[in-house]
Amino acid sequence: MGPGYFVIAILGCADGGTACTPVATLQTRYSSEAECSAATSSALEANTNFDFPTLLARCRAEKSAESADSQRTPSLPARARRS
């Protein structure tokens, strides 16, 4: 199953974009990658308060809670987990 939605991740970069660290994930969810990509410029403008010379906004696919629950591996009973 594909992603449930997309979110924007803000990345802080020390060297112009090659060594970046995630600094925030915005709470707004987008139903398509195109919709998310269209919102990255305004999201970046609204999130400039991080201490990095370069900031990037990237869309990231997230699974919805429903699809994540359905793909979890069932846990084993406690006695089966002991060695």
GIVEN-V925324 format. One record per pair of residues at least 6 apart in sequence whose ideal C-beta (glycine too) atoms are under 6 Angstrom apart, sorted by the first residue. I is the first residue (numbers start at 1). J is the second residue. Records with the same first field share a line. If there is no record, write none. Layout:
I->J ; J
This chain:
1->67
3->61
4->63 ; 64 ; 67
5->29 ; 62
6->30 ; 33 ; 36 ; 59 ; 61
7->25 ; 29 ; 60 ; 62
8->26 ; 40 ; 43 ; 57 ; 59
9->22 ; 25 ; 58 ; 60
10->23 ; 24 ; 47 ; 57
11->20 ; 22 ; 56
12->21 ; 23 ; 50 ; 52 ; 55
13->20 ; 52 ; 54
16->54
23->50
26->43
30->36
33->59
36->59
37->59
40->57
43->57
44->57
